[in-house]
């Protein structure tokens, strides 16, 4: 598993950012049962930059906590079976053979403000945002209430597995 990690935030998160990210990414991959080694890009940024990205890519004119940019078009969330078919080679890094899951962008400012708002630690908020985004990178969404419930349960179970709780 490869995490291409960049921290461009001027806000300091006093956390082992890369270590936590690796643990959560691995836990999410194991939880869903991804049969491949995977590659994820993770960028930590500030509200101003994530606001620009949110406007550009989602046409939403505000800062957000996390953005997910999946590279794989899933037929069924969390099902990797279709990747055995011909014509899916573009989903894999030709140099490493790893599945290119996609990009995660997190606002460091939102990690701190939401941790305070929800009454838990910045570590828990950071880990939650990664778990949430990993589910998006594996085809899950929360547009419908039933989808939101499913994602919330999966996020909680991934974090519980790591003993990162509220």
JOKA-V601553 format. One record per residue. PHI is phi in whole degrees, 0 to 359 (* if undefined). NEAR is the number of other ideal C-beta (glycine too) atoms within 8 Angstrom. D_FIRST is the distance of its C-alpha to the first C-alpha in Angstrom with 1 decimal. Layout:
PHI_NEAR_D_FIRST ; PHI_NEAR_D_FIRST
This chain:
*_11_0.0 ; 236_9_3.8 ; 243_12_6.8 ; 274_8_10.0 ; 252_8_12.4 ; 224_8_16.2 ; 243_8_19.0 ; 253_8_22.2 ; 279_12_24.2 ; 275_3_27.5 ; 270_8_27.2 ; 270_5_25.9 ; 259_12_23.8 ; 280_4_24.4 ; 221_8_21.0 ; 278_5_18.0 ; 304_11_16.2 ; 291_8_12.9 ; 295_7_12.9 ; 296_13_14.0 ; 301_12_11.5 ; 299_10_8.6 ; 297_10_10.8 ; 289_16_11.9 ; 300_14_8.8 ; 298_9_7.8 ; 297_13_11.5 ; 294_14_11.9 ; 298_11_9.6 ; 294_8_11.5 ; 300_10_14.7 ; 282_10_14.8 ; 87_7_13.8 ; 295_10_11.2 ; 276_4_11.5 ; 240_9_8.7 ; 291_9_5.1 ; 230_13_4.9 ; 236_14_5.8 ; 226_15_8.1 ; 258_10_11.1 ; 232_14_12.9 ; 242_11_16.5 ; 259_11_19.0 ; 221_12_22.5 ; 252_12_26.1 ; 304_9_28.3 ; 300_7_30.1 ; 289_10_27.1 ; 292_17_25.5 ; 299_12_29.1 ; 301_8_29.4 ; 293_11_26.1 ; 297_14_27.3 ; 293_10_30.6 ; 294_6_29.3 ; 265_8_26.8 ; 241_7_28.3 ; 58_5_31.9 ; 244_7_31.9 ; 270_6_33.8 ; 196_6_32.4 ; 288_10_29.5 ; 230_11_26.9 ; 278_9_24.3 ; 210_12_21.2 ; 238_13_20.6 ; 237_12_18.0 ; 235_9_17.8 ; 292_12_16.2 ; 260_9_15.7 ; 253_13_16.3 ; 261_4_19.8 ; 278_11_19.8 ; 283_5_23.0 ; 227_6_22.4 ; 306_9_20.1 ; 74_10_17.2 ; 254_9_18.3 ; 258_10_16.2 ; 304_5_19.1 ; 295_9_20.4 ; 288_10_17.5 ; 279_5_19.2 ; 282_6_22.2 ; 294_3_23.2 ; 88_4_22.7 ; 252_10_19.2 ; 298_6_17.6 ; 294_4_17.5 ; 278_9_14.7 ; 241_11_12.4 ; 290_9_11.7 ; 294_5_14.5 ; 278_4_13.3 ; 250_7_9.8 ; 79_7_10.4 ; 284_12_7.4 ; 289_14_9.0 ; 276_11_10.2 ; 287_12_10.7 ; 142_12_12.7 ; 243_11_14.0 ; 237_17_15.1 ; 237_13_18.2 ; 236_17_19.7 ; 273_16_23.2 ; 297_14_23.7 ; 297_11_27.3 ; 291_15_26.6 ; 303_15_24.4 ; 291_12_27.5 ; 291_8_30.2 ; 286_10_28.6 ; 300_12_27.9 ; 294_7_31.6 ; 298_6_32.7 ; 267_8_31.1 ; 73_5_31.9 ; 226_7_28.6 ; 282_6_26.5 ; 302_11_24.5 ; 300_9_21.5 ; 295_13_22.1 ; 295_14_22.6 ; 299_14_19.4 ; 297_14_17.3 ; 300_11_19.4 ; 297_14_18.9 ; 292_16_15.1 ; 300_15_15.5 ; 302_12_18.2 ; 293_13_16.3 ; 300_16_13.3 ; 297_14_16.1 ; 299_11_17.5 ; 293_14_14.4 ; 251_15_14.7 ; 98_12_18.4 ; 276_12_20.3 ; 215_8_23.1 ; 223_8_26.1 ; 285_5_29.0 ; 254_6_31.0 ; 306_5_31.9 ; 293_6_30.5 ; 293_11_27.1 ; 297_10_27.2 ; 300_8_28.1 ; 298_9_25.2 ; 296_13_22.7 ; 300_9_24.4 ; 296_8_24.3 ; 296_13_20.6 ; 302_12_19.8 ; 299_8_22.2 ; 294_9_20.9 ; 297_14_17.3 ; 291_15_18.8 ; 299_9_21.3 ; 301_8_18.8 ; 266_10_17.7 ; 59_5_21.4 ; 251_10_21.2 ; 239_6_24.4 ; 289_5_27.3
